[in-house]
């Protein structure tokens, strides 16, 4: 496969996570990867930005340039936990931690997924 073909089949904005099939359609995400992607969408989406789902989202990027005091970290962790529990396959959230280092926010969340067991998400935003 040539370099042009490789770059054509990769969405540059999403860091190599979208690939085309032989028919030219994008490969669908399924299983636990689908759950992770849904949960990340909840983290990134600003609360109130979806008209049909006003309570959806955390808006984690709003916190990137703000001071992350202990009370803000606790409030944000609670908001993340509440959003994770709204996903239909998440049965329990056992731990959420939020830390900031420079311009990055690090989120660690441990939860129980129906039919899968424990899922640990560690993301840098």
GULUMTOR-933388 format. One record per atom (N, C-alpha, C): residue number from 1; residue in three letters; atom name; x, y, z. Coordinates in nm, 3 decimals. Layout:
N
@pos:NUM	code:Ala	site:CA	u:X	v:Y	w:Z
...
This chain:
125
@pos:1	code:Unk	site:N	u:0.085	v:-0.117	w:0.000
@pos:1	code:Unk	site:CA	u:0.000	v:0.000	w:0.000
@pos:1	code:Unk	site:C	u:0.089	v:0.124	w:0.000
@pos:2	code:Unk	site:N	u:0.059	v:0.216	w:-0.086
@pos:2	code:Unk	site:CA	u:0.141	v:0.337	w:-0.095
@pos:2	code:Unk	site:C	u:0.111	v:0.431	w:0.022
@pos:3	code:Unk	site:N	u:0.201	v:0.525	w:0.042
@pos:3	code:Unk	site:CA	u:0.183	v:0.622	w:0.150
@pos:3	code:Unk	site:C	u:0.056	v:0.706	w:0.129
@pos:4	code:Unk	site:N	u:0.024	v:0.735	w:0.004
@pos:4	code:Unk	site:CA	u:-0.098	v:0.812	w:-0.025
@pos:4	code:Unk	site:C	u:-0.221	v:0.732	w:0.015
@pos:5	code:Unk	site:N	u:-0.222	v:0.602	w:-0.017
@pos:5	code:Unk	site:CA	u:-0.336	v:0.517	w:0.021
@pos:5	code:Unk	site:C	u:-0.350	v:0.511	w:0.173
@pos:6	code:Unk	site:N	u:-0.238	v:0.500	w:0.244
@pos:6	code:Unk	site:CA	u:-0.243	v:0.494	w:0.390
@pos:6	code:Unk	site:C	u:-0.302	v:0.622	w:0.447
@pos:7	code:Unk	site:N	u:-0.256	v:0.735	w:0.401
@pos:7	code:Unk	site:CA	u:-0.305	v:0.861	w:0.456
@pos:7	code:Unk	site:C	u:-0.449	v:0.888	w:0.415
@pos:8	code:Unk	site:N	u:-0.489	v:0.838	w:0.299
@pos:8	code:Unk	site:CA	u:-0.628	v:0.855	w:0.254
@pos:8	code:Unk	site:C	u:-0.724	v:0.782	w:0.346
@pos:9	code:Unk	site:N	u:-0.682	v:0.669	w:0.399
@pos:9	code:Unk	site:CA	u:-0.771	v:0.587	w:0.481
@pos:9	code:Unk	site:C	u:-0.764	v:0.621	w:0.629
@pos:10	code:Unk	site:N	u:-0.694	v:0.726	w:0.665
@pos:10	code:Unk	site:CA	u:-0.682	v:0.766	w:0.806
@pos:10	code:Unk	site:C	u:-0.736	v:0.906	w:0.821
@pos:11	code:Unk	site:N	u:-0.822	v:0.925	w:0.920
@pos:11	code:Unk	site:CA	u:-0.872	v:1.058	w:0.952
@pos:11	code:Unk	site:C	u:-0.766	v:1.128	w:1.036
@pos:12	code:Unk	site:N	u:-0.698	v:1.225	w:0.980
@pos:12	code:Unk	site:CA	u:-0.586	v:1.292	w:1.047
@pos:12	code:Unk	site:C	u:-0.627	v:1.358	w:1.177
@pos:13	code:Unk	site:N	u:-0.750	v:1.409	w:1.186
@pos:13	code:Unk	site:CA	u:-0.792	v:1.478	w:1.307
@pos:13	code:Unk	site:C	u:-0.816	v:1.383	w:1.424
@pos:14	code:Unk	site:N	u:-0.830	v:1.255	w:1.396
@pos:14	code:Unk	site:CA	u:-0.860	v:1.159	w:1.501
@pos:14	code:Unk	site:C	u:-0.746	v:1.062	w:1.526
@pos:15	code:Unk	site:N	u:-0.627	v:1.101	w:1.488
@pos:15	code:Unk	site:CA	u:-0.506	v:1.027	w:1.523
@pos:15	code:Unk	site:C	u:-0.514	v:0.877	w:1.492
@pos:16	code:Unk	site:N	u:-0.545	v:0.846	w:1.369
@pos:16	code:Unk	site:CA	u:-0.536	v:0.709	w:1.318
@pos:16	code:Unk	site:C	u:-0.638	v:0.612	w:1.377
@pos:17	code:Unk	site:N	u:-0.755	v:0.658	w:1.418
@pos:17	code:Unk	site:CA	u:-0.852	v:0.564	w:1.472
@pos:17	code:Unk	site:C	u:-0.966	v:0.531	w:1.377
@pos:18	code:Unk	site:N	u:-0.971	v:0.595	w:1.260
@pos:18	code:Unk	site:CA	u:-1.072	v:0.564	w:1.160
@pos:18	code:Unk	site:C	u:-1.004	v:0.504	w:1.038
@pos:19	code:Unk	site:N	u:-1.046	v:0.384	w:0.999
@pos:19	code:Unk	site:CA	u:-0.989	v:0.317	w:0.884
@pos:19	code:Unk	site:C	u:-1.099	v:0.280	w:0.786
@pos:20	code:Unk	site:N	u:-1.068	v:0.279	w:0.659
@pos:20	code:Unk	site:CA	u:-1.165	v:0.242	w:0.556
@pos:20	code:Unk	site:C	u:-1.156	v:0.092	w:0.528
@pos:21	code:Unk	site:N	u:-1.271	v:0.034	w:0.496
@pos:21	code:Unk	site:CA	u:-1.275	v:-0.107	w:0.456
@pos:21	code:Unk	site:C	u:-1.246	v:-0.114	w:0.307
@pos:22	code:Unk	site:N	u:-1.246	v:-0.233	w:0.253
@pos:22	code:Unk	site:CA	u:-1.221	v:-0.251	w:0.109
@pos:22	code:Unk	site:C	u:-1.327	v:-0.181	w:0.024
@pos:23	code:Unk	site:N	u:-1.448	v:-0.167	w:0.076
@pos:23	code:Unk	site:CA	u:-1.556	v:-0.100	w:0.002
@pos:23	code:Unk	site:C	u:-1.550	v:0.052	w:0.014
@pos:24	code:Unk	site:N	u:-1.461	v:0.102	w:0.100
@pos:24	code:Unk	site:CA	u:-1.448	v:0.246	w:0.119
@pos:24	code:Unk	site:C	u:-1.524	v:0.299	w:0.238
@pos:25	code:Unk	site:N	u:-1.606	v:0.215	w:0.303
@pos:25	code:Unk	site:CA	u:-1.678	v:0.256	w:0.424
@pos:25	code:Unk	site:C	u:-1.582	v:0.256	w:0.544
@pos:26	code:Unk	site:N	u:-1.616	v:0.332	w:0.646
@pos:26	code:Unk	site:CA	u:-1.535	v:0.330	w:0.767
@pos:26	code:Unk	site:C	u:-1.566	v:0.206	w:0.849
@pos:27	code:Unk	site:N	u:-1.465	v:0.152	w:0.915
@pos:27	code:Unk	site:CA	u:-1.481	v:0.038	w:1.004
@pos:27	code:Unk	site:C	u:-1.558	v:0.086	w:1.126
@pos:28	code:Unk	site:N	u:-1.658	v:0.009	w:1.168
@pos:28	code:Unk	site:CA	u:-1.737	v:0.048	w:1.284
@pos:28	code:Unk	site:C	u:-1.669	v:0.003	w:1.413
@pos:29	code:Unk	site:N	u:-1.684	v:0.084	w:1.515
@pos:29	code:Unk	site:CA	u:-1.632	v:0.050	w:1.647
@pos:29	code:Unk	site:C	u:-1.738	v:-0.032	w:1.718
@pos:30	code:Unk	site:N	u:-1.695	v:-0.141	w:1.782
@pos:30	code:Unk	site:CA	u:-1.792	v:-0.226	w:1.852
@pos:30	code:Unk	site:C	u:-1.732	v:-0.276	w:1.982
@pos:31	code:Unk	site:N	u:-1.815	v:-0.341	w:2.061
@pos:31	code:Unk	site:CA	u:-1.770	v:-0.400	w:2.185
@pos:31	code:Unk	site:C	u:-1.724	v:-0.298	w:2.287
@pos:32	code:Unk	site:N	u:-1.620	v:-0.332	w:2.359
@pos:32	code:Unk	site:CA	u:-1.570	v:-0.246	w:2.467
@pos:32	code:Unk	site:C	u:-1.512	v:-0.116	w:2.412
@pos:33	code:Unk	site:N	u:-1.458	v:-0.119	w:2.289
@pos:33	code:Unk	site:CA	u:-1.409	v:0.003	w:2.227
@pos:33	code:Unk	site:C	u:-1.522	v:0.102	w:2.203
@pos:34	code:Unk	site:N	u:-1.641	v:0.050	w:2.170
@pos:34	code:Unk	site:CA	u:-1.759	v:0.135	w:2.152
@pos:34	code:Unk	site:C	u:-1.798	v:0.201	w:2.285
@pos:35	code:Unk	site:N	u:-1.792	v:0.125	w:2.393
@pos:35	code:Unk	site:CA	u:-1.824	v:0.179	w:2.526
@pos:35	code:Unk	site:C	u:-1.727	v:0.290	w:2.562
@pos:36	code:Unk	site:N	u:-1.597	v:0.265	w:2.542
@pos:36	code:Unk	site:CA	u:-1.495	v:0.367	w:2.572
@pos:36	code:Unk	site:C	u:-1.520	v:0.494	w:2.491
@pos:37	code:Unk	site:N	u:-1.552	v:0.477	w:2.364
@pos:37	code:Unk	site:CA	u:-1.575	v:0.593	w:2.278
@pos:37	code:Unk	site:C	u:-1.698	v:0.671	w:2.324
@pos:38	code:Unk	site:N	u:-1.805	v:0.601	w:2.361
@pos:38	code:Unk	site:CA	u:-1.926	v:0.669	w:2.411
@pos:38	code:Unk	site:C	u:-1.895	v:0.748	w:2.538
@pos:39	code:Unk	site:N	u:-1.818	v:0.689	w:2.627
@pos:39	code:Unk	site:CA	u:-1.785	v:0.756	w:2.753
@pos:39	code:Unk	site:C	u:-1.697	v:0.878	w:2.728
@pos:40	code:Unk	site:N	u:-1.605	v:0.869	w:2.633
@pos:40	code:Unk	site:CA	u:-1.522	v:0.985	w:2.600
@pos:40	code:Unk	site:C	u:-1.606	v:1.096	w:2.538
@pos:41	code:Unk	site:N	u:-1.706	v:1.061	w:2.460
@pos:41	code:Unk	site:CA	u:-1.796	v:1.163	w:2.404
@pos:41	code:Unk	site:C	u:-1.869	v:1.235	w:2.517
@pos:42	code:Unk	site:N	u:-1.907	v:1.161	w:2.620
@pos:42	code:Unk	site:CA	u:-1.972	v:1.223	w:2.737
@pos:42	code:Unk	site:C	u:-1.878	v:1.321	w:2.805
@pos:43	code:Unk	site:N	u:-1.751	v:1.284	w:2.816
@pos:43	code:Unk	site:CA	u:-1.654	v:1.372	w:2.881
@pos:43	code:Unk	site:C	u:-1.631	v:1.500	w:2.800
@pos:44	code:Unk	site:N	u:-1.621	v:1.487	w:2.671
@pos:44	code:Unk	site:CA	u:-1.585	v:1.600	w:2.586
@pos:44	code:Unk	site:C	u:-1.701	v:1.695	w:2.558
@pos:45	code:Unk	site:N	u:-1.823	v:1.642	w:2.549
@pos:45	code:Unk	site:CA	u:-1.938	v:1.723	w:2.513
@pos:45	code:Unk	site:C	u:-1.973	v:1.820	w:2.626
@pos:46	code:Unk	site:N	u:-1.990	v:1.945	w:2.591
@pos:46	code:Unk	site:CA	u:-2.027	v:2.047	w:2.690
@pos:46	code:Unk	site:C	u:-2.174	v:2.029	w:2.728
@pos:47	code:Unk	site:N	u:-2.201	v:2.025	w:2.858
@pos:47	code:Unk	site:CA	u:-2.337	v:2.010	w:2.907
@pos:47	code:Unk	site:C	u:-2.424	v:2.123	w:2.853
@pos:48	code:Unk	site:N	u:-2.541	v:2.085	w:2.797
@pos:48	code:Unk	site:CA	u:-2.633	v:2.183	w:2.741
@pos:48	code:Unk	site:C	u:-2.613	v:2.210	w:2.593
@pos:49	code:Unk	site:N	u:-2.509	v:2.153	w:2.534
@pos:49	code:Unk	site:CA	u:-2.483	v:2.180	w:2.392
@pos:49	code:Unk	site:C	u:-2.569	v:2.095	w:2.298
@pos:50	code:Unk	site:N	u:-2.631	v:1.989	w:2.349
@pos:50	code:Unk	site:CA	u:-2.722	v:1.908	w:2.269
@pos:50	code:Unk	site:C	u:-2.865	v:1.943	w:2.308
@pos:51	code:Unk	site:N	u:-2.937	v:2.002	w:2.217
@pos:51	code:Unk	site:CA	u:-3.072	v:2.049	w:2.246
@pos:51	code:Unk	site:C	u:-3.164	v:1.936	w:2.292
@pos:52	code:Unk	site:N	u:-3.153	v:1.821	w:2.227
@pos:52	code:Unk	site:CA	u:-3.240	v:1.708	w:2.260
@pos:52	code:Unk	site:C	u:-3.195	v:1.630	w:2.384
@pos:53	code:Unk	site:N	u:-3.075	v:1.661	w:2.436
@pos:53	code:Unk	site:CA	u:-3.025	v:1.594	w:2.557
@pos:53	code:Unk	site:C	u:-2.952	v:1.698	w:2.644
@pos:54	code:Unk	site:N	u:-3.027	v:1.786	w:2.710
@pos:54	code:Unk	site:CA	u:-2.965	v:1.899	w:2.781
@pos:54	code:Unk	site:C	u:-2.875	v:1.859	w:2.899
@pos:55	code:Unk	site:N	u:-2.893	v:1.740	w:2.954
@pos:55	code:Unk	site:CA	u:-2.811	v:1.697	w:3.068
@pos:55	code:Unk	site:C	u:-2.692	v:1.612	w:3.027
@pos:56	code:Unk	site:N	u:-2.671	v:1.592	w:2.897
@pos:56	code:Unk	site:CA	u:-2.562	v:1.508	w:2.846
@pos:56	code:Unk	site:C	u:-2.431	v:1.586	w:2.848
@pos:57	code:Unk	site:N	u:-2.327	v:1.526	w:2.901
@pos:57	code:Unk	site:CA	u:-2.193	v:1.581	w:2.888
@pos:57	code:Unk	site:C	u:-2.135	v:1.645	w:3.013
@pos:58	code:Unk	site:N	u:-2.001	v:1.652	w:3.012
@pos:58	code:Unk	site:CA	u:-1.924	v:1.711	w:3.121
@pos:58	code:Unk	site:C	u:-1.858	v:1.840	w:3.076
@pos:59	code:Unk	site:N	u:-1.809	v:1.845	w:2.954
@pos:59	code:Unk	site:CA	u:-1.739	v:1.963	w:2.905
@pos:59	code:Unk	site:C	u:-1.601	v:1.977	w:2.967
@pos:60	code:Unk	site:N	u:-1.527	v:1.868	w:2.968
@pos:60	code:Unk	site:CA	u:-1.396	v:1.864	w:3.035
@pos:60	code:Unk	site:C	u:-1.299	v:1.968	w:2.981
@pos:61	code:Unk	site:N	u:-1.309	v:2.003	w:2.855
@pos:61	code:Unk	site:CA	u:-1.215	v:2.100	w:2.798
@pos:61	code:Unk	site:C	u:-1.235	v:2.240	w:2.856
@pos:62	code:Unk	site:N	u:-1.350	v:2.267	w:2.914
@pos:62	code:Unk	site:CA	u:-1.374	v:2.396	w:2.979
@pos:62	code:Unk	site:C	u:-1.283	v:2.416	w:3.100
@pos:63	code:Unk	site:N	u:-1.229	v:2.308	w:3.152
@pos:63	code:Unk	site:CA	u:-1.145	v:2.314	w:3.272
@pos:63	code:Unk	site:C	u:-0.996	v:2.323	w:3.241
@pos:64	code:Unk	site:N	u:-0.959	v:2.316	w:3.113
@pos:64	code:Unk	site:CA	u:-0.817	v:2.314	w:3.077
@pos:64	code:Unk	site:C	u:-0.742	v:2.440	w:3.117
@pos:65	code:Unk	site:N	u:-0.804	v:2.555	w:3.102
@pos:65	code:Unk	site:CA	u:-0.736	v:2.681	w:3.132
@pos:65	code:Unk	site:C	u:-0.780	v:2.742	w:3.264
@pos:66	code:Unk	site:N	u:-0.855	v:2.668	w:3.342
@pos:66	code:Unk	site:CA	u:-0.903	v:2.718	w:3.471
@pos:66	code:Unk	site:C	u:-0.823	v:2.655	w:3.584
@pos:67	code:Unk	site:N	u:-0.813	v:2.725	w:3.697
@pos:67	code:Unk	site:CA	u:-0.745	v:2.664	w:3.812
@pos:67	code:Unk	site:C	u:-0.826	v:2.544	w:3.861
@pos:68	code:Unk	site:N	u:-0.756	v:2.434	w:3.886
@pos:68	code:Unk	site:CA	u:-0.823	v:2.311	w:3.929
@pos:68	code:Unk	site:C	u:-0.797	v:2.290	w:4.078
@pos:69	code:Unk	site:N	u:-0.871	v:2.364	w:4.160
@pos:69	code:Unk	site:CA	u:-0.857	v:2.352	w:4.305
@pos:69	code:Unk	site:C	u:-0.913	v:2.218	w:4.350
@pos:70	code:Unk	site:N	u:-0.890	v:2.183	w:4.473
@pos:70	code:Unk	site:CA	u:-0.937	v:2.056	w:4.526
@pos:70	code:Unk	site:C	u:-1.090	v:2.047	w:4.517
@pos:71	code:Unk	site:N	u:-1.160	v:2.154	w:4.550
@pos:71	code:Unk	site:CA	u:-1.306	v:2.150	w:4.543
@pos:71	code:Unk	site:C	u:-1.355	v:2.135	w:4.399
@pos:72	code:Unk	site:N	u:-1.286	v:2.198	w:4.304
@pos:72	code:Unk	site:CA	u:-1.324	v:2.184	w:4.163
@pos:72	code:Unk	site:C	u:-1.296	v:2.041	w:4.116
@pos:73	code:Unk	site:N	u:-1.184	v:1.983	w:4.160
@pos:73	code:Unk	site:CA	u:-1.152	v:1.845	w:4.124
@pos:73	code:Unk	site:C	u:-1.260	v:1.750	w:4.176
@pos:74	code:Unk	site:N	u:-1.303	v:1.772	w:4.300
@pos:74	code:Unk	site:CA	u:-1.406	v:1.685	w:4.359
@pos:74	code:Unk	site:C	u:-1.539	v:1.700	w:4.286
@pos:75	code:Unk	site:N	u:-1.576	v:1.823	w:4.255
@pos:75	code:Unk	site:CA	u:-1.700	v:1.850	w:4.183
@pos:75	code:Unk	site:C	u:-1.696	v:1.788	w:4.043
@pos:76	code:Unk	site:N	u:-1.583	v:1.802	w:3.976
@pos:76	code:Unk	site:CA	u:-1.566	v:1.746	w:3.842
@pos:76	code:Unk	site:C	u:-1.570	v:1.594	w:3.846
@pos:77	code:Unk	site:N	u:-1.505	v:1.533	w:3.945
@pos:77	code:Unk	site:CA	u:-1.506	v:1.387	w:3.958
@pos:77	code:Unk	site:C	u:-1.649	v:1.337	w:3.981
@pos:78	code:Unk	site:N	u:-1.726	v:1.408	w:4.062
@pos:78	code:Unk	site:CA	u:-1.866	v:1.369	w:4.086
@pos:78	code:Unk	site:C	u:-1.948	v:1.383	w:3.958
@pos:79	code:Unk	site:N	u:-1.925	v:1.489	w:3.883
@pos:79	code:Unk	site:CA	u:-1.997	v:1.511	w:3.757
@pos:79	code:Unk	site:C	u:-1.963	v:1.400	w:3.656
@pos:80	code:Unk	site:N	u:-1.835	v:1.361	w:3.650
@pos:80	code:Unk	site:CA	u:-1.793	v:1.253	w:3.561
@pos:80	code:Unk	site:C	u:-1.861	v:1.123	w:3.602
@pos:81	code:Unk	site:N	u:-1.861	v:1.093	w:3.732
@pos:81	code:Unk	site:CA	u:-1.925	v:0.971	w:3.781
@pos:81	code:Unk	site:C	u:-2.073	v:0.968	w:3.745
@pos:82	code:Unk	site:N	u:-2.142	v:1.078	w:3.764
@pos:82	code:Unk	site:CA	u:-2.285	v:1.085	w:3.731
@pos:82	code:Unk	site:C	u:-2.309	v:1.061	w:3.583
@pos:83	code:Unk	site:N	u:-2.222	v:1.119	w:3.498
@pos:83	code:Unk	site:CA	u:-2.238	v:1.100	w:3.354
@pos:83	code:Unk	site:C	u:-2.209	v:0.956	w:3.312
@pos:84	code:Unk	site:N	u:-2.108	v:0.895	w:3.371
@pos:84	code:Unk	site:CA	u:-2.074	v:0.756	w:3.338
@pos:84	code:Unk	site:C	u:-2.191	v:0.663	w:3.373
@pos:85	code:Unk	site:N	u:-2.256	v:0.690	w:3.487
@pos:85	code:Unk	site:CA	u:-2.367	v:0.606	w:3.530
@pos:85	code:Unk	site:C	u:-2.490	v:0.619	w:3.440
@pos:86	code:Unk	site:N	u:-2.496	v:0.724	w:3.360
@pos:86	code:Unk	site:CA	u:-2.608	v:0.741	w:3.267
@pos:86	code:Unk	site:C	u:-2.596	v:0.650	w:3.145
@pos:87	code:Unk	site:N	u:-2.476	v:0.597	w:3.119
@pos:87	code:Unk	site:CA	u:-2.460	v:0.504	w:3.007
@pos:87	code:Unk	site:C	u:-2.528	v:0.373	w:3.044
@pos:88	code:Unk	site:N	u:-2.607	v:0.315	w:2.953
@pos:88	code:Unk	site:CA	u:-2.687	v:0.197	w:2.988
@pos:88	code:Unk	site:C	u:-2.608	v:0.072	w:3.027
@pos:89	code:Unk	site:N	u:-2.482	v:0.059	w:2.988
@pos:89	code:Unk	site:CA	u:-2.407	v:-0.062	w:3.023
@pos:89	code:Unk	site:C	u:-2.318	v:-0.044	w:3.146
@pos:90	code:Unk	site:N	u:-2.306	v:0.078	w:3.198
@pos:90	code:Unk	site:CA	u:-2.226	v:0.102	w:3.318
@pos:90	code:Unk	site:C	u:-2.314	v:0.076	w:3.439
@pos:91	code:Unk	site:N	u:-2.277	v:-0.024	w:3.519
@pos:91	code:Unk	site:CA	u:-2.358	v:-0.060	w:3.636
@pos:91	code:Unk	site:C	u:-2.307	v:0.004	w:3.764
@pos:92	code:Unk	site:N	u:-2.176	v:0.034	w:3.769
@pos:92	code:Unk	site:CA	u:-2.118	v:0.092	w:3.890
@pos:92	code:Unk	site:C	u:-1.990	v:0.166	w:3.853
@pos:93	code:Unk	site:N	u:-1.969	v:0.280	w:3.916
@pos:93	code:Unk	site:CA	u:-1.843	v:0.353	w:3.901
@pos:93	code:Unk	site:C	u:-1.775	v:0.349	w:4.037
@pos:94	code:Unk	site:N	u:-1.660	v:0.283	w:4.042
@pos:94	code:Unk	site:CA	u:-1.593	v:0.263	w:4.171
@pos:94	code:Unk	site:C	u:-1.490	v:0.369	w:4.204
@pos:95	code:Unk	site:N	u:-1.437	v:0.438	w:4.101
@pos:95	code:Unk	site:CA	u:-1.335	v:0.539	w:4.130
@pos:95	code:Unk	site:C	u:-1.324	v:0.637	w:4.014
@pos:96	code:Unk	site:N	u:-1.311	v:0.764	w:4.049
@pos:96	code:Unk	site:CA	u:-1.283	v:0.868	w:3.950
@pos:96	code:Unk	site:C	u:-1.183	v:0.964	w:4.013
@pos:97	code:Unk	site:N	u:-1.075	v:0.990	w:3.941
@pos:97	code:Unk	site:CA	u:-0.980	v:1.090	w:3.990
@pos:97	code:Unk	site:C	u:-0.947	v:1.186	w:3.876
@pos:98	code:Unk	site:N	u:-0.927	v:1.311	w:3.914
@pos:98	code:Unk	site:CA	u:-0.897	v:1.417	w:3.819
@pos:98	code:Unk	site:C	u:-0.773	v:1.489	w:3.867
@pos:99	code:Unk	site:N	u:-0.673	v:1.500	w:3.780
@pos:99	code:Unk	site:CA	u:-0.549	v:1.570	w:3.813
@pos:99	code:Unk	site:C	u:-0.511	v:1.660	w:3.696
@pos:100	code:Unk	site:N	u:-0.445	v:1.769	w:3.726
@pos:100	code:Unk	site:CA	u:-0.402	v:1.861	w:3.621
@pos:100	code:Unk	site:C	u:-0.251	v:1.875	w:3.628
@pos:101	code:Unk	site:N	u:-0.187	v:1.871	w:3.512
@pos:101	code:Unk	site:CA	u:-0.044	v:1.892	w:3.503
@pos:101	code:Unk	site:C	u:-0.019	v:1.982	w:3.382
@pos:102	code:Unk	site:N	u:0.014	v:2.108	w:3.409
@pos:102	code:Unk	site:CA	u:0.032	v:2.203	w:3.301
@pos:102	code:Unk	site:C	u:-0.100	v:2.231	w:3.232
@pos:103	code:Unk	site:N	u:-0.103	v:2.210	w:3.100
@pos:103	code:Unk	site:CA	u:-0.226	v:2.231	w:3.024
@pos:103	code:Unk	site:C	u:-0.309	v:2.105	w:3.009
@pos:104	code:Unk	site:N	u:-0.264	v:1.993	w:3.064
@pos:104	code:Unk	site:CA	u:-0.333	v:1.866	w:3.048
@pos:104	code:Unk	site:C	u:-0.410	v:1.828	w:3.173
@pos:105	code:Unk	site:N	u:-0.525	v:1.767	w:3.151
@pos:105	code:Unk	site:CA	u:-0.605	v:1.711	w:3.260
@pos:105	code:Unk	site:C	u:-0.601	v:1.560	w:3.244
@pos:106	code:Unk	site:N	u:-0.572	v:1.490	w:3.353
@pos:106	code:Unk	site:CA	u:-0.564	v:1.344	w:3.352
@pos:106	code:Unk	site:C	u:-0.684	v:1.288	w:3.427
@pos:107	code:Unk	site:N	u:-0.758	v:1.202	w:3.361
@pos:107	code:Unk	site:CA	u:-0.877	v:1.141	w:3.419
@pos:107	code:Unk	site:C	u:-0.853	v:0.992	w:3.431
@pos:108	code:Unk	site:N	u:-0.881	v:0.939	w:3.548
@pos:108	code:Unk	site:CA	u:-0.877	v:0.795	w:3.571
@pos:108	code:Unk	site:C	u:-1.013	v:0.756	w:3.626
@pos:109	code:Unk	site:N	u:-1.076	v:0.659	w:3.563
@pos:109	code:Unk	site:CA	u:-1.207	v:0.613	w:3.607
@pos:109	code:Unk	site:C	u:-1.212	v:0.461	w:3.600
@pos:110	code:Unk	site:N	u:-1.263	v:0.400	w:3.705
@pos:110	code:Unk	site:CA	u:-1.280	v:0.256	w:3.710
@pos:110	code:Unk	site:C	u:-1.428	v:0.228	w:3.727
@pos:111	code:Unk	site:N	u:-1.480	v:0.138	w:3.644
@pos:111	code:Unk	site:CA	u:-1.624	v:0.111	w:3.647
@pos:111	code:Unk	site:C	u:-1.651	v:-0.034	w:3.611
@pos:112	code:Unk	site:N	u:-1.771	v:-0.077	w:3.643
@pos:112	code:Unk	site:CA	u:-1.816	v:-0.211	w:3.607
@pos:112	code:Unk	site:C	u:-1.907	v:-0.199	w:3.487
@pos:113	code:Unk	site:N	u:-1.877	v:-0.278	w:3.384
@pos:113	code:Unk	site:CA	u:-1.953	v:-0.279	w:3.260
@pos:113	code:Unk	site:C	u:-2.032	v:-0.408	w:3.252
@pos:114	code:Unk	site:N	u:-2.161	v:-0.396	w:3.226
@pos:114	code:Unk	site:CA	u:-2.248	v:-0.512	w:3.216
@pos:114	code:Unk	site:C	u:-2.198	v:-0.607	w:3.107
@pos:115	code:Unk	site:N	u:-2.179	v:-0.733	w:3.144
@pos:115	code:Unk	site:CA	u:-2.135	v:-0.833	w:3.048
@pos:115	code:Unk	site:C	u:-1.986	v:-0.830	w:3.017
@pos:116	code:Unk	site:N	u:-1.912	v:-0.742	w:3.081
@pos:116	code:Unk	site:CA	u:-1.768	v:-0.731	w:3.053
@pos:116	code:Unk	site:C	u:-1.684	v:-0.741	w:3.179
@pos:117	code:Unk	site:N	u:-1.728	v:-0.681	w:3.285
@pos:117	code:Unk	site:CA	u:-1.648	v:-0.676	w:3.408
@pos:117	code:Unk	site:C	u:-1.598	v:-0.536	w:3.431
@pos:118	code:Unk	site:N	u:-1.477	v:-0.525	w:3.483
@pos:118	code:Unk	site:CA	u:-1.420	v:-0.395	w:3.518
@pos:118	code:Unk	site:C	u:-1.353	v:-0.330	w:3.397
@pos:119	code:Unk	site:N	u:-1.375	v:-0.202	w:3.384
@pos:119	code:Unk	site:CA	u:-1.313	v:-0.122	w:3.279
@pos:119	code:Unk	site:C	u:-1.240	v:-0.008	w:3.345
@pos:120	code:Unk	site:N	u:-1.115	v:0.010	w:3.309
@pos:120	code:Unk	site:CA	u:-1.033	v:0.121	w:3.360
@pos:120	code:Unk	site:C	u:-1.005	v:0.215	w:3.244
@pos:121	code:Unk	site:N	u:-1.041	v:0.340	w:3.261
@pos:121	code:Unk	site:CA	u:-1.014	v:0.442	w:3.160
@pos:121	code:Unk	site:C	u:-0.912	v:0.539	w:3.218
@pos:122	code:Unk	site:N	u:-0.803	v:0.557	w:3.146
@pos:122	code:Unk	site:CA	u:-0.701	v:0.654	w:3.183
@pos:122	code:Unk	site:C	u:-0.676	v:0.741	w:3.060
@pos:123	code:Unk	site:N	u:-0.720	v:0.865	w:3.068
@pos:123	code:Unk	site:CA	u:-0.713	v:0.954	w:2.953
@pos:123	code:Unk	site:C	u:-0.649	v:1.087	w:2.988
@pos:124	code:Unk	site:N	u:-0.575	v:1.141	w:2.895
@pos:124	code:Unk	site:CA	u:-0.521	v:1.276	w:2.905
@pos:124	code:Unk	site:C	u:-0.603	v:1.364	w:2.812
@pos:125	code:Unk	site:N	u:-0.655	v:1.471	w:2.867
@pos:125	code:Unk	site:CA	u:-0.738	v:1.562	w:2.787
@pos:125	code:Unk	site:C	u:-0.664	v:1.692	w:2.772
